[in-house]
Amino acid sequence: MQMLAAAKLRQAWGDKPCDHPHIEQEYHFGSNTGEYVCTQRGKAKEGSDWNKRTSDP
């Protein structure tokens, strides 16, 4: 997912909770940022399994 698309998702999602059901690599102009982003909410963090390791909303 492109970084800009993730930012738009975050803005639209707001403060609602999310269980981050699916994450994928984040890219910025075709370059991998090293982070993974929730495809539902747009939240990005390091690690390909952060959505399984955290209860972060």
N, CA, C and O of each residue as an XYZ file, in Angstrom:
228
protein
N       0.844     -1.163      0.000
C       0.000      0.000      0.000
C       0.897      1.235      0.000
O       1.904      1.284      0.706
N       0.527      2.212     -0.784
C       1.271      3.459     -0.832
C       1.048      4.275      0.440
O      -0.039      4.259      1.018
N       2.082      4.982      0.865
C       2.043      5.767      2.091
C       0.894      6.780      2.076
O       0.228      6.962      3.095
N       0.655      7.431      0.958
C      -0.416      8.426      0.860
C      -1.786      7.774      1.041
O      -2.663      8.345      1.689
N      -1.973      6.593      0.478
C      -3.244      5.881      0.641
C      -3.468      5.514      2.102
O      -4.594      5.591      2.594
N      -2.406      5.116      2.800
C      -2.517      4.787      4.222
C      -2.893      6.026      5.030
O      -3.710      5.945      5.947
N      -2.307      7.164      4.695
C      -2.624      8.411      5.400
C      -4.089      8.781      5.208
O      -4.743      9.235      6.147
N      -4.605      8.592      4.009
C      -6.018      8.880      3.752
C      -6.923      7.937      4.548
O      -7.956      8.361      5.067
N      -6.541      6.668      4.644
C      -7.312      5.710      5.446
C      -7.339      6.129      6.916
O      -8.393      6.106      7.551
N      -6.181      6.509      7.455
C      -6.108      6.942      8.856
C      -7.030      8.119      9.109
O      -7.732      8.153     10.120
N      -7.036      9.074      8.212
C      -7.869     10.259      8.368
C      -9.352      9.888      8.319
O     -10.143     10.388      9.117
N      -9.723      9.027      7.399
C     -11.124      8.631      7.269
C     -11.574      7.740      8.432
O     -12.730      7.801      8.852
N     -10.664      6.917      8.947
C     -11.002      5.966     10.013
C     -11.246      6.676     11.341
O     -12.153      6.304     12.086
N     -10.452      7.683     11.638
C     -10.602      8.424     12.888
C     -10.097      7.627     14.078
O      -9.098      6.914     13.986
N     -10.805      7.759     15.202
C     -10.386      7.130     16.458
C     -11.090      5.813     16.758
O     -10.984      5.294     17.869
N     -11.806      5.269     15.780
C     -12.507      4.005     16.019
C     -11.499      2.883     16.265
O     -10.409      2.898     15.694
N     -11.848      1.923     17.101
C     -10.939      0.790     17.312
C     -10.841     -0.080     16.055
O     -11.736     -0.085     15.210
N      -9.745     -0.805     15.958
C      -9.514     -1.681     14.805
C      -8.671     -2.858     15.275
O      -7.723     -2.678     16.040
N      -9.007     -4.052     14.825
C      -8.211     -5.222     15.208
C      -7.144     -5.549     14.163
O      -6.481     -6.582     14.254
N      -6.978     -4.674     13.175
C      -5.938     -4.792     12.149
C      -5.929     -6.204     11.532
O      -4.944     -6.931     11.659
N      -7.023     -6.581     10.869
C      -7.146     -7.948     10.349
C      -6.146     -8.306      9.255
O      -5.813     -9.479      9.089
N      -5.660     -7.314      8.506
C      -4.725     -7.614      7.423
C      -3.738     -6.462      7.297
O      -4.132     -5.297      7.265
N      -2.454     -6.794      7.226
C      -1.434     -5.766      7.010
C      -0.608     -6.132      5.783
O      -0.489     -7.301      5.417
N      -0.048     -5.114      5.166
C       0.824     -5.335      4.014
C       1.937     -4.296      4.029
O       1.860     -3.301      4.749
N       2.959     -4.531      3.238
C       4.102     -3.623      3.201
C       3.677     -2.242      2.718
O       2.793     -2.100      1.873
N       4.328     -1.235      3.276
C       4.048      0.149      2.898
C       5.135      0.626      1.943
O       6.312      0.308      2.114
N       4.729      1.387      0.943
C       5.643      1.913     -0.068
C       5.466      3.410     -0.202
O       4.375      3.943     -0.001
N       6.555      4.082     -0.546
C       6.524      5.512     -0.830
C       7.207      5.714     -2.174
O       8.422      5.555     -2.287
N       6.435      6.060     -3.182
C       6.935      6.207     -4.546
C       7.709      4.977     -5.007
O       8.775      5.097     -5.610
N       7.171      3.801     -4.721
C       7.758      2.554     -5.174
C       8.838      1.972     -4.286
O       9.274      0.842     -4.504
N       9.279      2.724     -3.290
C      10.306      2.226     -2.376
C       9.664      1.724     -1.090
O       8.785      2.377     -0.529
N      10.104      0.573     -0.633
C       9.602     -0.012      0.603
C      10.028      0.861      1.774
O      11.207      1.193      1.899
N       9.072      1.242      2.647
C       9.391      2.093      3.800
C       9.932      1.288      4.975
O      10.477      1.864      5.916
N       9.789     -0.036      4.936
C      10.218     -0.880      6.046
C       9.116     -1.096      7.070
O       9.311     -1.804      8.058
N       7.968     -0.495      6.838
C       6.839     -0.657      7.751
C       5.736     -1.440      7.073
O       5.704     -1.590      5.851
N       4.831     -1.936      7.906
C       3.650     -2.650      7.425
C       2.438     -1.854      7.865
O       2.417     -1.299      8.963
N       1.435     -1.799      7.016
C       0.278     -0.944      7.254
C      -1.011     -1.769      7.265
O      -1.181     -2.691      6.467
N      -1.908     -1.421      8.180
C      -3.225     -2.054      8.255
C      -4.041     -1.574      7.060
O      -4.197     -0.369      6.860
N      -4.558     -2.502      6.270
C      -5.305     -2.131      5.070
C      -6.708     -1.633      5.389
O      -7.395     -1.111      4.511
N      -7.135     -1.785      6.619
C      -8.462     -1.312      7.025
C      -8.384      0.088      7.632
O      -9.209      0.946      7.318
N      -7.405      0.323      8.494
C      -7.302      1.581      9.234
C      -6.203      2.510      8.731
O      -6.322      3.730      8.849
N      -5.136      1.945      8.172
C      -4.036      2.756      7.688
C      -2.906      2.938      8.681
O      -1.940      3.643      8.389
N      -3.005      2.312      9.860
C      -1.951      2.432     10.866
C      -0.718      1.661     10.391
O      -0.835      0.545      9.885
N       0.466      2.263     10.558
C       1.711      1.636     10.109
C       2.661      1.457     11.280
O       2.768      2.319     12.152
N       3.355      0.312     11.285
C       4.374      0.003     12.293
C       5.402     -0.921     11.668
O       5.184     -1.489     10.599
N       6.527     -1.061     12.354
C       7.567     -1.990     11.899
C       7.185     -3.416     12.272
O       6.534     -3.651     13.290
N       7.593     -4.349     11.449
C       7.392     -5.770     11.725
C       6.191     -6.333     10.991
O       5.112     -5.739     10.993
N       6.386     -7.471     10.371
C       5.327     -8.075      9.563
C       4.244     -8.746     10.400
O       3.261     -9.247      9.854
N       4.417     -8.760     11.737
C       3.398     -9.374     12.590
C       2.969     -8.459     13.728
O       2.461     -8.941     14.740
N       3.162     -7.145     13.587
C       2.817     -6.237     14.676
C       1.346     -6.302     15.033
O       0.979     -6.081     16.187
N       0.502     -6.601     14.064
C      -0.934     -6.672     14.352
C      -1.277     -7.855     15.236
O      -2.338     -7.860     15.859
N      -0.423     -8.847     15.311
C      -0.645    -10.017     16.169
C      -0.007     -9.845     17.552
O      -0.379    -10.526     18.508
N       0.968     -8.915     17.642
C       1.725     -8.733     18.882
C       1.176     -7.626     19.764
O       1.636     -7.477     20.896
N       0.223     -6.852     19.302
C      -0.204     -5.682     20.072
C      -1.711     -5.611     20.199
O      -2.441     -6.092     19.331
N      -2.168     -5.020     21.266
C      -3.592     -4.759     21.434
C      -3.864     -3.283     21.179
O      -4.916     -2.760     21.545
N      -2.900     -2.621     20.545
C      -2.986     -1.205     20.223
C      -4.197     -0.938     19.340
O      -4.328     -1.555     18.283
N      -5.080     -0.041     19.743
C      -6.276      0.248     18.926
C      -5.955      0.967     17.635
O      -6.859      1.270     16.856
